[in-house]
Structures are given as C-alpha cells and as structure tokens.
Amino acid sequence: MYYDEIVSTVQRIQNIEALMIPIQFNPDQVFDERKYLVDAVAKTYFRKATDDVQHLIPVEVVADGNCLYNSILLLMNNSMITTSELRVRTVIELVVNGAYYTRMYSQFIGLLDIAIKAICKNYTYSELYEIAALCNILRCNIRSIYPRIDFREDMEILNNSFRPTSPIIANCSITIFWSHALNEIDVRAQNNMTWSPNHFVPLMSPPAYDDSDNINHQSVSKVVTPEKQTFKNNAPIQIRIPEFQGSPSRRRRSEHNNETGFAQSTATDAIRQAQNGIHKQRQRAVEQQINPNQENLVNETAEHRRIRLEKQKQRDQSNRSNETNEKRKIRLENQNQRTKSNRLNETSEERKIREERQIRLKKVKELAQSSRMNETEEQRQIRLEKQRKRSQANRAKKIAEKSTSNTLNTQQQNLSAKLNETEPISLCDTHDTHHFTSNEDINKKHKSSISSLWPEFISRNLKEDCLQKFIQKMSMAALSEATCAVCNVRTQTQK
C-alpha cells in the first residue's frame, strides 16, 4: 500500500515539467585545501583500497545519513541543489526504471520496493541502488571504491564503475569511497567484531604543483626591444622603440601586492588550522561518547550485567514479535553474513575451539539419545520427575523476582500512605498550634524510623478510627450553626 502511494506521487511529480529539468553537473575534480578538508578517518580506511586510487584524497563531508548526496553537492558546488531534491530524483529514477534496476542489482542488494521505501526517509544511509540511479540523474560515470575489510567474493560489485543507461551519454566521471564515521576498532567493538560501512566520501585528485608557470613567466620577462613598422619616403622600415625601466611607484605597487598575497596566505593558513581544530574536537567528542560506555561495560557487576542482558533480551523479543516477514528475512540474512564473516576472520585457535565445542555438543546429544533409548520405565519416570522439578524451580525463581519488584513498589506506596495519615490524626486531636508543630516533628522522626522497616498493611482498626473521627467532625450536629441574638454573629452550635 505504501509503495503504491509512492508510485502515484512519482507520477504526479513527473507531470510537472519545471521540476523535471535535467541537472547540469560539472564536478570539481581537484582538491583545493582552501575549500575542503581531508577526512582523517576515511584516510585510514583508504589505505586498504586498491593501489590504482591511492593518489586520490578523501574529502570530509557531513555524516548525517545523506552523506552520498552531500558528496555529490560538494563536487557540484551549486547552492541551488539540495540533498532532498537529489533524494527525490533518485526515487523517481528507481520507480520509473524499476525493471532495469531489479534485473541488474536485486540479486546483490535485495528487493527494490523495500529499498525505495527506505530511500524515501530522509537521513537514511544509501546503498548501491542510489549510486546506480545517480549515474542517470547526473549523466556521469561513478566509480565505487570499497576497502578490503571483511571482503567477500559477492562484494566485488561494490568495487566497480557504474555508467548511465543508453541513450544517456556520460559527460564526466567521479569517484565515491565507502567508509565509516568511526575508526575500525570502535566499529568492531560496537558491532560484534564485524565491520560494515555507514558513510560515503568523495575522492578528488591532488593539486598539481608545476614549475612551468615560473619558467614561462621568466621567459616572458626577458628584455626584448620592441619594434614598430613605419613609412619613410613611401618605403616601409622598422624603428626600434626604447624601453625604459619601471618607475619607483611601480616597484612599490609590486611590493604591496607581495605583502597582500602573504597576508592572504597567512589568513588561509589560520582558517585551515581553525577547521582542523574543529575536526579534532569533533573526533574527541565522539571518542568521549564511546569510552564511557566501554568503561561501564568493564566495571559493571554481575548483577548489573544480568539486568542489562535481560532488558536487551526483552527488547529483542518485542522487536521480533512486531517485525514483518520481510524484516525477519533481512535480519536472518544479515545474521548469516555476520556468522560467515566471523568464521572467515577467525584464527586457527578459535576455529579449533569452535570445532571442539561442536564435537562435544554432538557427543552429548548422541549420549543423551542413546541413554533415553536404553532406559527403563523407572529411569524414565525419575528423569521426567527431575525435569519437572527443575521447571518448577525456574518458575518459582521468576515468580520470586517478580514479587520482589512488586513488593518494592508496594513498600513505597504504603510508606507514603502512612505518612499522609499521621497528619489527619494529629489535627483531629487538637487545634493547638504548638501541639501541631510538635506533631510535625514527631511525624518526621517517625518517617525516618519506619523508612527502614518492612512495609505492613494498614490495620482495619486504624482505618475505622480515622473514618469515625472524620464522621464526627463532618456530621450535621458538629457543623450546625446558630446566630447570636446580641451580636448577630453566626457561630457553631457545639462551640
């Protein structure tokens, strides 16, 4: 249903010609240190890429989920285009040419309609479908570079060059690198010792520093006497024009230009240092967010660890109970991929331990099966009785834990109820202000004394006494009033 709404929206957008004007994409291919910053984290991953791209520079972009579109905008250098527009154009391209993308990439990535639903959500991490669609949108070739980390044979398509479909002709080529916002150690610590990308950065060529400009400038600045053609006696002749040395004012202007250029370069260096400082502060803040979690995991007690694992288990169970068949299929596929990658990356000692554990479990299972087949009826009854007792003990343990939590809640409620009832009793006994103050002090002491005691139920006699006193104070006889014949003042009858 949701996918049908997306298709109908795409059809309405296609009817608006002003929104479907092609994008003019002329990317910046050369890295300018005055405009861009080098992504230090991506640079560490970039060392594990192929050798033919090691001369390129990974450029820093915002890691907010729109990093692929941010990379395109950085190369485009056009403030009129936004990430939302690129995302919408990507959805339109995938819906219109859905059959082509399904035939080419569904076997590697998954179903196209599920991917389109995810792309419609802003700040969602992009995948291979978006890279292939952007080739047609931007009319350019896009080379995808994936680092050799936990690499498998089925991931070869990620190290590939993507071209627009015919009859579209590419006008340019760009390079995109799969990276992560955190370093590899932190990623593996958070992701069950596996690594997967969650960030894109563009790759640009380094600036070309060549001395040919200086050589040309020196060759031009050689002293050459200019000549001009004139006529003398109706015959053309060449006359030399003397060239004089520049005036002192010109020399002063050149010195001023040199000073201005030096000041501009100094300002550029200051801006670059400030940007690098901001980048370091950002990395430090990310590390500070990660380190406390790791310290908490190291310093936590067994009880805290049990509570944390139990809560995590409950969250996983609730998520699995609410997930659809498609999400369950995707989760199982990801789990299988993680298991395969862990087995590929495990050492010989870990593999040996895993195989020994499998053999041991297999032997235990076979031994249990053989013992059950050969056991007598009496032994079978004894085994079932032990199993029944274990189940009852586990259930009793769970009930005890639940009752403990409920008891703690009732303890707090009973304490608050007792403390609230002591005040009406003291007010019903007397109206003296001094006595009321002393009762407050007594109540505070009583509160501190009973806070450490196990909570008890409110007795029936106490409830009946309070109710009786309330009825006496609020009865018609107690509340009846009379008017004094002398002073004409209304007062209570009993008083």
Stockholm file with secondary structure:
# STOCKHOLM 1.0

chainA/1-495         MYYDEIVSTVQRIQNIEALMIPIQFNPDQVFDERKYLVDAVAKTYFRKATDDVQHLIPVEVVADGNCLYNSILLLMNNSMITTSELRVRTVIELVVNGAYYTRMYSQFIGLLDIAIKAICKNYTYSELYEIAALCNILRCNIRSIYPRIDFREDMEILNNSFRPTSPIIANCSITIFWSHALNEIDVRAQNNMTWSPNHFVPLMSPPAYDDSDNINHQSVSKVVTPEKQTFKNNAPIQIRIPEFQGSPSRRRRSEHNNETGFAQSTATDAIRQAQNGIHKQRQRAVEQQINPNQENLVNETAEHRRIRLEKQKQRDQSNRSNETNEKRKIRLENQNQRTKSNRLNETSEERKIREERQIRLKKVKELAQSSRMNETEEQRQIRLEKQRKRSQANRAKKIAEKSTSNTLNTQQQNLSAKLNETEPISLCDTHDTHHFTSNEDINKKHKSSISSLWPEFISRNLKEDCLQKFIQKMSMAALSEATCAVCNVRTQTQK
#=GR chainA/1-495 SS CHHHHHHHHHHHHHTCGGGGCCCCCCCCCBCCTTTCCBCHHHHHHHTTSCGGGTTSEEBCCCCSSCHHHHHHHHHHTCTTCCHHHHHHHHHHHHHHTHHHHHHHHHHHHCCHHHHHHHHTSTTCCCCHHHHHHHHHHHTEEEEEECCSSSCCGGGGGGSEEECCCTTCCCCEEEEEEEECSSCHHHHHHHTTTCCCCCEEEEEEBCCCCCTHHHHHHHHHTSCCCCEEEEEETTEEEEEECCCCCCCHHHHHHHHHHHHHHHHHHHHHHHHHHHHHHHHHHHHHHHHHHHHHHHHHHHHCCHHHHHHHHHHHHHHHHHHHHHCCHHHHHHHHHHHHHHHHHHHHHCCHHHHHHHHHHHHHHHHHHHHHHHHHHHCCHHHHHHHHHHHHHHHHHHHHHHHHHHHHHHHHHHHHHHHHHHHHHHHHHHHHHCCCHHHHHHHHHHHHHHHHHHTTSCCCCCCHHHHHHHHHHHHHHHSHHHHCEEECTTTCCEEESCC
#=GC SS_cons         CHHHHHHHHHHHHHTCGGGGCCCCCCCCCBCCTTTCCBCHHHHHHHTTSCGGGTTSEEBCCCCSSCHHHHHHHHHHTCTTCCHHHHHHHHHHHHHHTHHHHHHHHHHHHCCHHHHHHHHTSTTCCCCHHHHHHHHHHHTEEEEEECCSSSCCGGGGGGSEEECCCTTCCCCEEEEEEEECSSCHHHHHHHTTTCCCCCEEEEEEBCCCCCTHHHHHHHHHTSCCCCEEEEEETTEEEEEECCCCCCCHHHHHHHHHHHHHHHHHHHHHHHHHHHHHHHHHHHHHHHHHHHHHHHHHHHHCCHHHHHHHHHHHHHHHHHHHHHCCHHHHHHHHHHHHHHHHHHHHHCCHHHHHHHHHHHHHHHHHHHHHHHHHHHCCHHHHHHHHHHHHHHHHHHHHHHHHHHHHHHHHHHHHHHHHHHHHHHHHHHHHHCCCHHHHHHHHHHHHHHHHHHTTSCCCCCCHHHHHHHHHHHHHHHSHHHHCEEECTTTCCEEESCC
//
